[in-house]
Amino acid sequence: MLSNYLKQYFKERKITHKEIEEKTGVSRTKITQSLNGNRKFTAEELILMGIVFEIDLNKLKELDNL
């Protein structure tokens, strides 16, 4: 599941929700909701996070079926 993958990715790299918000402009509320599975990340949010945090976009696409 995409949210679990991202949650683990950020945890392993000690990237906080605040840092994600600052670097992507995605609000912490949306980040928290999405990582907890209560909201889906938009394609734009995923691409932005992938670029900013050097996450394999193909992996994100595979996990989310974009």
C-alpha atoms as one frame of an Amber mdcrd trajectory, in Angstrom:
protein
   0.000   0.000   0.000   1.289   3.418  -0.981   0.620   5.151   2.340   2.535
   2.465   4.266   5.448   2.670   1.855   5.691   6.452   2.187   5.227   6.370
   5.956   8.127   3.923   6.252  10.234   5.854   3.720   9.907   9.098   5.672
  10.380   7.367   9.033  13.625   5.664   7.949  15.001   8.986   6.738  13.707
  10.920   9.765  11.706  13.253   7.530   8.981  14.998   9.516   5.552  16.074
   8.338   6.677  19.639   8.943   9.637  19.154   6.586   7.389  17.603   3.940
   5.034  20.573   4.237   7.851  23.106   4.014   9.442  21.518   0.953   6.281
  20.626  -0.982   3.618  23.075   0.165   1.273  20.196   1.001  -0.366  20.896
   4.376   0.487  18.719   7.358  -3.200  17.894   7.713  -3.318  16.461   4.185
  -0.018  14.634   4.715  -1.218  13.052   7.963  -4.594  12.080   6.501  -2.945
  10.555   3.438  -0.272   8.652   5.344  -2.964   7.263   7.658  -5.048   6.100
   4.702  -7.923   8.544   5.275  -7.208  10.486   2.082  -5.451   9.708  -1.188
  -2.466  11.759  -2.272  -3.088  13.541  -5.549  -0.872  12.645  -8.485   0.627
  16.136  -8.278   1.479  15.680  -4.574   3.113  12.309  -5.239   5.179  13.637
  -8.124   6.287  16.624  -6.068   7.276  14.462  -3.085   9.045  12.052  -5.403
  11.122  14.820  -6.910  11.852  16.675  -3.665  12.685  13.584  -1.587  14.198
  11.498  -4.402  11.568   8.773  -4.241  11.367   6.437  -7.231   8.317   7.702
  -9.129   7.914   4.343 -10.854   7.606   2.694  -7.441   4.941   5.215  -6.407
   3.088   4.641  -9.675   3.218   0.884  -9.154   1.902   1.155  -5.585  -0.883
   3.606  -6.433  -1.765   2.500  -9.950  -1.667   6.085 -11.252
